[in-house]
Amino acid sequence: MESVGSIITYVIVVLAMILFSVLAVTTRKILRAATYLLFTLFAAAAIYFMLDYEFLGAVQIAVYAGGIVVLFVFSILLTSKPGDNSEKLTSKSRALGLVASVAMLGVAGWALVARCANYAVRPAMEAPLMSDLGTTLMGTGDGQYLLPFEAVSVLLLACIIGGVVIARRR
Amino acid sequence: MEITAIYYLIPSLIMFCCGVYGFITRKNMIAMLISLELMLNAVDVNFVVFNRFLFPGQMEGMFFTLFAIAIAAAETALAIAIIINIFRATKNVDVRGLNEMKF
């Protein structure tokens, strides 16, 4: 049985996540879409905190909310005038998008409810310690992640060089 | 009331469908990228929820999410570099105006 406080937190976080993700794809001002995306990412970080993954929530806030959204805002300001509205959707493209997303919602939601409705309630878990996270990230043994870690560092280096080469003024 | 896995999976599914809707209907490339981020983030939430509810002692889903966040950051940075370059060449970021690969 969950405590009343955790249920109230859950309801607020989930409603915020749904509301802001709907707003992010329906608003016609692109800068507002980026702001709503920021709030959606905060709600996802709150879900990570509620599920006891504090480190993951912190990473989500630092990388997504602190890094990616700032990139979005910069590129929006570089490519469009503030106050510009995107043009109204044609009814054809809106119908296409609605059919695709609602069909997907129906099929996947039915499958989820049919298959996962009786999944267990949340089992007890100690929040993972930072030392466990470090050894898992740096170890070479079974279920440890040194190789993907190094691969990601090479990927980020390649991304830096690629970004400089692509965006450089010729 | 018990909060089981399905109470987290359904909202992330709704978030993913919002991403699909935005990706289909938007014509601005940055808005399409924002929809893409919504979809990626919904999948991240799913990884974490399955990890927490089915295998609480292990950390596989959590590390998948960590690496997915890192790769999403790299991908977004490159995509924005490409978009700014396209904007410099053609003065718009509208996908309907882009029908040539080389300017």
Chai-1 contact restraints between the chains, C-beta under 6 A:
chainA,res_idxA,chainB,res_idxB,connection_type,confidence,min_distance_angstrom,max_distance_angstrom,comment,restraint_id
A,E2,B,I3,contact,1.0,0.0,6.0,A-B,restraint_1
A,Y10,B,I3,contact,1.0,0.0,6.0,A-B,restraint_2
A,V14,B,P11,contact,1.0,0.0,6.0,A-B,restraint_3
A,M17,B,P11,contact,1.0,0.0,6.0,A-B,restraint_4
A,I18,B,P11,contact,1.0,0.0,6.0,A-B,restraint_5
A,I18,B,I14,contact,1.0,0.0,6.0,A-B,restraint_6
A,S21,B,M15,contact,1.0,0.0,6.0,A-B,restraint_7
A,S21,B,C18,contact,1.0,0.0,6.0,A-B,restraint_8
A,S21,B,L38,contact,1.0,0.0,6.0,A-B,restraint_9
A,V22,B,C18,contact,1.0,0.0,6.0,A-B,restraint_10
A,V25,B,C18,contact,1.0,0.0,6.0,A-B,restraint_11
A,V25,B,Y21,contact,1.0,0.0,6.0,A-B,restraint_12
A,V25,B,G22,contact,1.0,0.0,6.0,A-B,restraint_13
A,V25,B,S35,contact,1.0,0.0,6.0,A-B,restraint_14
A,I30,B,N28,contact,1.0,0.0,6.0,A-B,restraint_15
A,I30,B,A31,contact,1.0,0.0,6.0,A-B,restraint_16
A,A33,B,A31,contact,1.0,0.0,6.0,A-B,restraint_17
A,A33,B,I34,contact,1.0,0.0,6.0,A-B,restraint_18
A,L37,B,I34,contact,1.0,0.0,6.0,A-B,restraint_19
A,A44,B,N41,contact,1.0,0.0,6.0,A-B,restraint_20
A,A44,B,V45,contact,1.0,0.0,6.0,A-B,restraint_21
A,L51,B,R52,contact,1.0,0.0,6.0,A-B,restraint_22
A,Y53,B,M62,contact,1.0,0.0,6.0,A-B,restraint_23
A,L56,B,M62,contact,1.0,0.0,6.0,A-B,restraint_24
A,V63,B,I69,contact,1.0,0.0,6.0,A-B,restraint_25
A,V63,B,A73,contact,1.0,0.0,6.0,A-B,restraint_26
A,G67,B,A73,contact,1.0,0.0,6.0,A-B,restraint_27
A,I68,B,A73,contact,1.0,0.0,6.0,A-B,restraint_28
A,I68,B,T76,contact,1.0,0.0,6.0,A-B,restraint_29
A,L71,B,I80,contact,1.0,0.0,6.0,A-B,restraint_30
A,S75,B,I30,contact,1.0,0.0,6.0,A-B,restraint_31
A,S75,B,I80,contact,1.0,0.0,6.0,A-B,restraint_32
A,I76,B,I30,contact,1.0,0.0,6.0,A-B,restraint_33
A,T79,B,F87,contact,1.0,0.0,6.0,A-B,restraint_34
A,T79,B,V93,contact,1.0,0.0,6.0,A-B,restraint_35
A,S86,B,N28,contact,1.0,0.0,6.0,A-B,restraint_36
A,L89,B,T25,contact,1.0,0.0,6.0,A-B,restraint_37
A,S93,B,T25,contact,1.0,0.0,6.0,A-B,restraint_38
A,R94,B,T25,contact,1.0,0.0,6.0,A-B,restraint_39
A,L96,B,I24,contact,1.0,0.0,6.0,A-B,restraint_40
A,G97,B,Y21,contact,1.0,0.0,6.0,A-B,restraint_41
A,G97,B,I24,contact,1.0,0.0,6.0,A-B,restraint_42
A,G97,B,T25,contact,1.0,0.0,6.0,A-B,restraint_43
A,A100,B,V20,contact,1.0,0.0,6.0,A-B,restraint_44
A,A100,B,I24,contact,1.0,0.0,6.0,A-B,restraint_45
A,S101,B,C17,contact,1.0,0.0,6.0,A-B,restraint_46
A,S101,B,V20,contact,1.0,0.0,6.0,A-B,restraint_47
A,S101,B,Y21,contact,1.0,0.0,6.0,A-B,restraint_48
A,M104,B,C17,contact,1.0,0.0,6.0,A-B,restraint_49
A,L105,B,C17,contact,1.0,0.0,6.0,A-B,restraint_50
A,A108,B,L13,contact,1.0,0.0,6.0,A-B,restraint_51
A,G109,B,L13,contact,1.0,0.0,6.0,A-B,restraint_52
A,L112,B,L9,contact,1.0,0.0,6.0,A-B,restraint_53
A,C116,B,A5,contact,1.0,0.0,6.0,A-B,restraint_54
A,C116,B,I6,contact,1.0,0.0,6.0,A-B,restraint_55
A,A117,B,I6,contact,1.0,0.0,6.0,A-B,restraint_56
A,Y119,B,T4,contact,1.0,0.0,6.0,A-B,restraint_57
A,Y119,B,A5,contact,1.0,0.0,6.0,A-B,restraint_58
A,Y119,B,F53,contact,1.0,0.0,6.0,A-B,restraint_59
A,V121,B,E2,contact,1.0,0.0,6.0,A-B,restraint_60
A,V121,B,T4,contact,1.0,0.0,6.0,A-B,restraint_61
A,P123,B,P56,contact,1.0,0.0,6.0,A-B,restraint_62
A,M125,B,P56,contact,1.0,0.0,6.0,A-B,restraint_63
A,P128,B,M59,contact,1.0,0.0,6.0,A-B,restraint_64
A,T136,B,M59,contact,1.0,0.0,6.0,A-B,restraint_65
A,Y145,B,F63,contact,1.0,0.0,6.0,A-B,restraint_66
A,P148,B,F67,contact,1.0,0.0,6.0,A-B,restraint_67
A,V152,B,A70,contact,1.0,0.0,6.0,A-B,restraint_68
A,L155,B,A74,contact,1.0,0.0,6.0,A-B,restraint_69
A,L156,B,A74,contact,1.0,0.0,6.0,A-B,restraint_70
A,C159,B,A74,contact,1.0,0.0,6.0,A-B,restraint_71
A,C159,B,A77,contact,1.0,0.0,6.0,A-B,restraint_72
A,C159,B,L78,contact,1.0,0.0,6.0,A-B,restraint_73
A,G162,B,L78,contact,1.0,0.0,6.0,A-B,restraint_74
A,G163,B,A77,contact,1.0,0.0,6.0,A-B,restraint_75
A,G163,B,L78,contact,1.0,0.0,6.0,A-B,restraint_76
A,G163,B,A81,contact,1.0,0.0,6.0,A-B,restraint_77
A,I166,B,A81,contact,1.0,0.0,6.0,A-B,restraint_78
A,I166,B,I82,contact,1.0,0.0,6.0,A-B,restraint_79
A,I166,B,N85,contact,1.0,0.0,6.0,A-B,restraint_80
A,A167,B,A81,contact,1.0,0.0,6.0,A-B,restraint_81
A,A167,B,I84,contact,1.0,0.0,6.0,A-B,restraint_82
A,A167,B,N85,contact,1.0,0.0,6.0,A-B,restraint_83
